[in-house]
Amino acid sequence: MMENQAEPSYQSFKNIFRFSLFSIIGIFMFFIPITVNGKNSIPLDHFVTWVRETVGFGASVYVLIMVILGAAYPFYNKSWKKSTVDLVISLFKVLGAIATVMVVFNIGPAWLMAEDMGPYWLNLLLIPIGVLVPIGAVFLALLVGYGLLEFIGALMQPIMRPIWKTPGRSAIDAVASFVGSYSIGLLITNRVYKEGKYTKREAAIIATGFSTVSATFMVVVANTLDLMSIWNLYFWITLVVTFTVTAITVRIWPLSKMKDEYYSGVGQPEVMIKDNRLKHAWNEAMKTAEHAPNLGKNIVANVKDGLLMAMGILPTIMSIGLLGFILVNQTPVFDYAGYIFYPLTFILQIPEPLLAAKAAVVNLIDMFVPSLVVVDTSLETRFIIGTLSISAIMFFSSLIPCIISTEIPIKISHLIIVWFWRTVFTLIIVTPIAFLIL
């Protein structure tokens, strides 16, 4: 009775207005593709593109500043001392900062200045991510701060919990990653985890299972592999395979053994709803809108998180990405490493099994490079590796540093194990599909 008596106090015009207006703007910016100048993408992507084109070389200068700050930050807050892993990552950040300075000012060895090396990482990864994350954080405040998270969470609870063992509100993360960016998805996950609305295990499941590359980047992969003629087939099968694999990995070690503990020890677990689901969803949304901070404070908090994340990931993307490219193109390391998956690709009768196995291993370094490995192979192999590039999710050039830069407590060794499981199950699931439909 007490809860019912309290409900009318939340049903104010102010709360309904905040929830409706901010949620509509957030949904529009993240989830509604529109065509601008012949390019079809979400408004946030168009806005980021416009900002980059408007500021021109200023975007490179901004990214350079962020990279230098990101390289210095571990030594400023002493985090480099925490563990050997932190020390190694901190050193990689310094190397990334040095490489970025050289690329921005076009000074250094010819191999670094080659179009598919330093400039590739600067223009295709560092600048887009560096500009996207803080701008995305502004609209993120509208998307998750005024009740939409709770409203969708209540409605999606019967689906998310049984299949992926995560709260209904994690559906927002999954969609944001797939149509927007994994960096935005992780920004949402980290924010909600710190607010006590995800446990450690739930946050780890979401970060490793839903934070895949965006649909817009999938277009880049499909174009590279000459799959655009079957784009809808590729997109939907990749979507289904990705989330099917996640449903498997949440049930095996290491994710299955992580503790359901909250960031600060005290959390706000999702209430299990038995009936009147829509009414409950609305009441939760109104309650959140009532207690939410004003828009200015919310945006400042989100932008701060976004800038810190950008500082954390940009220098690492540059250094580890370049190292991966060098190892792939200049050494036989991945030719030998490919034998890890060769028995599986051979048993599955994937055409060019050794090349497919090499591409599968390379995927741990970067999600785009495997496409370059199999670009001249059969349609089946290109389709399988194109799907694997998205579904495996874990890669060192960006996503793994992204996860490490959050507060989500998952070890690098566990991330690699999750990547291994995701690679194995993706190959097992998508290969027969590819033979069946192509």
Secondary structure, DSSP 8 states (H G I E B T S, - for coil): -HHHHHGGGG--HHHHHHHHHHHHHHHHHHH--EEETTEEE-HHHHHHHHHHHHHTHHHHHHHHHHHHHHHHHHHHTTGGGS-HHHHHHHHHHHHHHHHHHHHHTT-S-HHHHSTTSHHHHIIIIIHHHHHHHHHHHHHHHHHHSSSHHHHHHHHHHHHHHHHHSS-TTHHHHHHHHHHT-HHHHHHHHHHHHHTTSS-HHHHHHHHHHT----HHHHHHHHHHTT-GGGHHHHHHHHHHHHHHHHHHHTTSTTGGGS----TTS---------S-HHHHHHHHHHHHHHH---HHHHHHHHHHHHHHHHHHHHHHHHHHHHHHHHHHHH-SHHHHHGGGTHHHHHHTT-SSHHHHHHHHHHTTT-SSHHHHHSTTS-HHHHHHHHHHHHHT---TTTHHHHHHTSS----HHHHHHHHHHHHHHHHHHHHHHHHHH-
